[in-house]
Amino acid sequence: MFRRFLGVMIALCGLAGPALAHPHVWVTVNSELDYAPDGRLAGVRHAWTFDESFSTYALQGLETGPDGKPSEKTLKELAQVNIDSLKEFDYFTYAKRGKQAIAFEPPKDYYLTFDGTSLTLHFTLPLATPEAKKGSTTVDVYDPTYFVAFQLADNDPIKLAGEAAGCSLALHRPDPAATGTTTLSEGFFNALTTASNFGSQFANRVTVTCS
């Protein structure tokens, strides 16, 4: 779904020039940090809601049910396309314990829902090695190329689940208006890759500290 939309937007960028500025997709983030029965951090569960325009485009021409909504088959296939495409971008999720990066296993329990207006992608990223509870862990969600803009939901965007007693969290919301992206050309953004660090300034961060 990302790749399908990306191809069209790149074509539009070539026509519109600097007038069409990044980002092009907006995603509202609700997530849970899941703690195992032994108290270790086991994974991150995401629910990402795409903006209405992107959702409409993604579903255009695809199979619907009698009620006009996307069929179960359509949602299942789109969920698979999303998960396959997100692998290249490390699922836009970056975790650290101190300065040490935390590795994730491939996602599981993934599916799409549609509320009549927007699509929401649900998936779980298990940690390759569950992290000890005591100490601090950070999880960032962002697109290095800033093609996709992530924003934390207004109310309780990040929750602690499972055996998380003794843990507290602090949220950081980026301020896109303070970064001056409107002065940058579309060519600048098109040159960015998954290895770029540009998008990190727009990271939505949760820091969890456990005693």
Protein Blocks (a to p, Z undefined) as FASTA:
>chain_A
ZZmmmmmmmmmmmmnmmmlccdfbdcdddddddddfkopafbdcddddddfklmmmmmgo
pacdfkopacfklmmmmmmmmmmmmmmnonopacdehjaccdddddehiacddehjaccd
ddddddfbacdfbdcdddddddfklmaccdddfbhkbccehjlehiacddddddfklnop
mmpcfklmmmpcfkbcklmmmcccdddddZZ
